[in-house]
């Protein structure tokens, strides 16, 4: 089981008791734009997902970790490696903090730093990338803070609430490999 500890937060593997938290996150309309979710998820589907969440990243091609502040408190966000490609040593990164009051407190920064270090040092990845809406200034600031560089823009890429939005792709190359 993966547990990555920072100064004020830690990342851990999802547990069966995270069902209600993941259900709430996946069905929160306010974050559908950043998560590219189009339809609600049932508790049944999330329960099945959690039962298989212990699969190795090499099998599942993804890794979803809960962001937690304290051993006694539930998850406050999720951070993912997705489209894991061991042949080309790369993966996508996604992060979401559930409540507005937990945003802007360096939680996302600490979680992303832990995931970058884990990806480069433990998984020996050569690169990470993130797809970010060009109007998501907070996410752009977070990822560029860690050296992600904008390498392109996909025009009218995401349809959300009857409007098309551009999506930029940001990339971080591991210079130590």
C-alpha positions as CSV (number, residue, x, y, z in Angstrom):
1,X,0.0,0.0,0.0
2,X,1.3,3.4,-1.0
3,X,1.6,6.2,1.6
4,X,3.6,9.3,0.7
5,X,4.1,11.8,3.5
6,X,4.7,15.5,3.2
7,X,4.9,18.2,5.8
8,X,1.2,18.9,6.3
9,X,-0.5,16.2,4.1
10,X,-0.1,12.7,3.0
11,X,-1.2,10.7,0.0
12,X,-2.6,7.2,0.4
13,X,-4.2,4.5,-1.6
14,X,-8.0,4.5,-1.7
15,X,-9.8,2.4,0.8
16,X,-13.3,0.8,0.7
17,X,-14.4,3.4,3.3
18,X,-13.7,6.2,0.8
19,X,-16.9,5.2,-1.1
20,X,-18.9,8.2,-0.1
21,X,-16.1,10.7,-0.6
22,X,-15.3,9.4,-4.1
23,X,-19.0,9.3,-4.9
24,X,-19.4,12.9,-3.8
25,X,-16.3,13.9,-5.9
26,X,-17.3,12.1,-9.0
27,X,-20.9,13.5,-8.8
28,X,-20.0,17.1,-8.0
29,X,-21.1,19.2,-11.0
30,X,-18.9,22.0,-10.0
31,X,-15.7,20.0,-10.8
32,X,-17.0,18.1,-13.9
33,X,-15.3,20.6,-16.1
34,X,-11.8,19.9,-14.7
35,X,-12.4,16.1,-14.4
36,X,-14.0,15.7,-17.9
37,X,-16.9,13.9,-16.3
38,X,-20.1,13.8,-18.4
39,X,-22.5,11.5,-16.4
40,X,-23.0,10.7,-12.8
41,X,-21.5,7.6,-11.2
42,X,-23.5,5.2,-9.1
43,X,-22.3,3.9,-5.7
44,X,-22.3,0.5,-7.3
45,X,-19.8,1.5,-10.0
46,X,-17.6,3.3,-7.5
47,X,-17.7,0.3,-5.1
48,X,-16.5,-1.9,-8.0
49,X,-13.8,0.6,-8.8
50,X,-12.6,0.7,-5.1
51,X,-12.5,-3.1,-5.0
52,X,-10.1,-3.0,-8.0
53,X,-8.2,0.1,-6.8
54,X,-5.5,-2.0,-5.3
55,X,-4.4,-3.2,-8.8
56,X,-0.8,-2.5,-9.6
57,X,-0.2,0.6,-11.7
58,X,1.3,-1.6,-14.4
59,X,-2.0,-3.5,-14.6
60,X,-4.5,-0.7,-14.2
61,X,-2.4,1.9,-16.1
62,X,-3.5,4.5,-13.5
63,X,-3.0,5.3,-9.9
64,X,-5.5,7.3,-7.8
65,X,-4.4,8.5,-4.4
66,X,-6.4,10.3,-1.6
67,X,-5.0,13.6,-0.3
68,X,-5.4,13.7,3.5
69,X,-4.4,16.2,6.1
70,X,-4.4,14.1,9.2
71,X,-4.5,10.4,10.1
72,X,-7.9,10.9,11.8
73,X,-9.5,13.0,9.0
74,X,-11.0,11.7,5.7
75,X,-9.7,12.6,2.2
76,X,-10.0,16.2,1.1
77,X,-8.9,15.6,-2.5
78,X,-7.6,13.2,-5.1
79,X,-4.5,13.1,-7.2
80,X,-4.1,10.8,-10.2
81,X,-1.6,9.3,-12.5
82,X,-3.5,8.3,-15.6
83,X,-2.7,6.9,-19.1
84,X,0.4,5.4,-17.5
85,X,2.7,4.3,-20.3
86,X,5.6,2.2,-19.0
87,X,7.0,1.7,-22.5
88,X,7.5,5.4,-23.0
89,X,7.9,6.2,-19.3
90,X,5.2,8.8,-19.1
91,X,1.8,9.5,-17.4
92,X,-0.8,12.2,-17.1
93,X,-1.4,13.9,-13.8
94,X,-4.7,15.2,-12.5
95,X,-5.6,16.8,-9.1
96,X,-8.7,18.1,-7.5
97,X,-9.3,19.4,-4.0
98,X,-13.0,19.0,-3.0
99,X,-13.9,22.0,-1.0
100,X,-13.1,25.7,-1.7
101,X,-11.9,26.3,1.8
102,X,-9.1,23.7,1.3
103,X,-7.9,25.4,-1.9
104,X,-5.2,28.0,-1.8
105,X,-3.6,26.5,1.3
106,X,-0.6,24.8,-0.4
107,X,-2.3,21.4,-0.2
108,X,-2.3,21.0,-4.0
109,X,1.4,22.1,-4.2
110,X,2.4,19.6,-1.5
111,X,0.4,16.8,-3.1
112,X,1.8,17.5,-6.6
113,X,5.4,17.7,-5.3
114,X,4.9,14.3,-3.6
115,X,3.5,12.7,-6.7
116,X,6.2,14.2,-9.0
117,X,8.9,12.8,-6.7
118,X,7.2,9.4,-6.5
119,X,6.8,9.3,-10.3
120,X,10.4,10.2,-11.1
121,X,12.2,8.4,-8.3
122,X,10.1,5.3,-7.8
123,X,8.4,4.7,-11.2
124,X,11.4,6.1,-13.1
125,X,9.2,8.1,-15.4
126,X,10.8,10.3,-18.0
127,X,7.9,12.7,-18.2
128,X,4.6,13.8,-16.8
129,X,1.9,15.8,-18.5
130,X,-1.3,17.6,-17.6
131,X,-4.3,18.8,-19.7
132,X,-5.6,22.1,-18.3
133,X,-8.3,24.4,-19.5
134,X,-6.8,27.7,-20.5
135,X,-9.1,29.5,-18.2
136,X,-8.1,27.5,-15.1
137,X,-5.6,30.0,-13.8
138,X,-5.1,28.2,-10.4
139,X,-4.1,24.9,-12.0
140,X,-1.9,26.6,-14.5
141,X,-0.1,28.4,-11.7
142,X,0.2,25.1,-9.7
143,X,1.7,23.1,-12.5
144,X,4.1,25.8,-13.8
145,X,5.3,26.3,-10.3
146,X,6.9,22.8,-10.6
147,X,8.4,23.4,-14.0
148,X,5.6,22.1,-16.2
149,X,5.9,23.9,-19.6
150,X,3.0,24.6,-21.9
151,X,3.7,22.7,-25.1
152,X,0.5,23.3,-27.0
153,X,-3.1,24.3,-27.0
154,X,-6.1,22.2,-28.3
155,X,-8.6,24.7,-29.6
156,X,-12.3,24.3,-28.7
157,X,-11.4,21.0,-27.0
158,X,-13.8,20.8,-24.1
159,X,-17.5,21.4,-24.4
160,X,-18.9,22.4,-21.0
161,X,-22.3,24.0,-20.4
162,X,-22.8,24.7,-24.2
163,X,-19.4,26.5,-24.5
164,X,-16.2,25.3,-26.0
165,X,-13.0,25.9,-24.2
166,X,-9.4,25.6,-25.2
167,X,-7.2,23.1,-23.3
168,X,-3.5,23.4,-22.9
169,X,-1.1,20.5,-22.5
170,X,1.7,21.0,-20.0
171,X,4.7,18.7,-19.8
172,X,7.5,18.1,-17.2
173,X,10.6,16.2,-18.4
174,X,12.6,14.4,-15.8
175,X,16.1,15.9,-16.4
176,X,17.8,13.2,-14.2
177,X,17.1,10.3,-16.5
